Amino acid sequence: MFWRMQGGGPWGSGPRGGGPWGGGSGNNGSGPGPRGRGPYPPDFEDLLRRGQDRIRRLVPGGFGTGAGVGIVILAVLVIWLASGFYRVLPDEVGIVLRFGAYNRTTQPGLNYHLPGPIESVLTPSVTRVNRTEIGFRSGANGQVGVRQVPEEALMLTGDENIVDINFTVFWVIDDAKAYLFNIRDPELTVKSAAESAMREVVGETPIAQALAEGRAKIEADTRELLQSILNSYSAGIQITQLQLQRVDPPAEVIDAFRDVQAALADQARLRNEAETYRNGIIPGARGDAVQIEQQGEAYRLATVARAQGDAARFLSVFHAFKAAQDVTSERLYLETMEEVLKNANKVIMDKSAQGGNGVLPFLPLPALGSAGKAAAPPPASASGVTAPGGGGAPAQSQGQSSDTAASTPQSSSGQ
């Protein structure tokens, strides 16, 4: 050391002898001396003088000569140049600044830059996953939800409900140059952008989806929106994961919220039942309406076709009547009588066929025909008088009421 002297022990020997802290040689610093008993601080003036003596011996002629000044300047220059060496760790990159402006990027390992104040270096970690908490702050042991931050957690949903959301954003440095020069406070920037993106996504989502099956969609949409915001800032940050920690109604209204959700569930159930009933009634009514319409259309077509057929038949008969009036008249009379008398169960013969004796024989031919099929005796006449000859048809007297007789048809010539 510079306080060692040529003569004496390793700590030198001087007026105080002993060691660097002085002390008498006879009593090892324990006897009385100029400073009293025990150890005492060194004499800095003596130490400085000894150091100067050693440097004079190393530099011939002392500092006042040109050689001494050159050696000192050279030593200072070497130390200054050696200060430019720096090391970049494996999880870092080196950003070299020349007079405060970006100059170049260096990779992990031992590197060199011009000594300050010409160049300086920043070594941000680009592989470390950073964590930003929004809506809560973790405790010292990493526990979630130790301290809530309501001004960050309370958000308004798309159906105008309030929800308490805690989430965490994980991010890494993607571009060290942009990360260092384009944004001033990366942590605050990520937190503010993430909160804004989450409020926008939650503001478009109903609370029922946010509390149940919509959480994964909220995470994906918020992560995509947050990444687009940071890219617009050229922040040089890559979002690796966004994780919802808690999505609940506020603690002050959670009981009322559960009642509302139960009422909404009942409303949805009743609506589904009504929809089921409607789906069963309306198709049947529509089918009946279509059936009635089709029946009406069929009746219309049948009536029109029948009327057109009757008109065509009338025209054909009219043309035939014009060609042969007598034959056509007789034919029409016979067809009309056949149509009128085909369901009658009595047959009345003209009195002229009986020689004008005033007795109108009546033969129930339809009844006889049906009786013959059923092997039953023929019915008696209305007057109870049996015609002569046994099994003949009964005769009707001339004095029978007029409601059982029919008018005698006239000949076709009389019409």
Secondary structure, 3 states (H helix, E strand, C coil): CCCCCCCCCCCCCCCCCCECCECCCCCCCCCCCCCCCCCCCCCHHHHHHHHHHHHHHHCCCCCCCHHHHHHHHHHHHHHHHHCCEEEECCCECEEEEECCEEEEEECCEEEECCCCCCEEEECCECCCCEEEEECEECCCCCCCCCEECHHHHEEECCCCCEEEEEEEEEEEECCHHHHHHCCCCHHHHHHHHHHHHHHHHHCCCCHHHHHCCCHHHHHHHHHHHHHHHHHHHCCCEEEEEEEEEEEECCHHHHHHHHHHHHHHHHHHHHHHHHHHHHHHHHHHHHHHHHHHHHHHHHHHHHHHHHHHHHHHHHHHHHHHHHHCHHHHHHHHHHHHHHHHHCCCCCCECCHHHHCCCCCEEECCHHHHHHHHHHCCCCCCCCCCCCCCCCCCCCEECCCCCHHHCCCCCCCCCCC
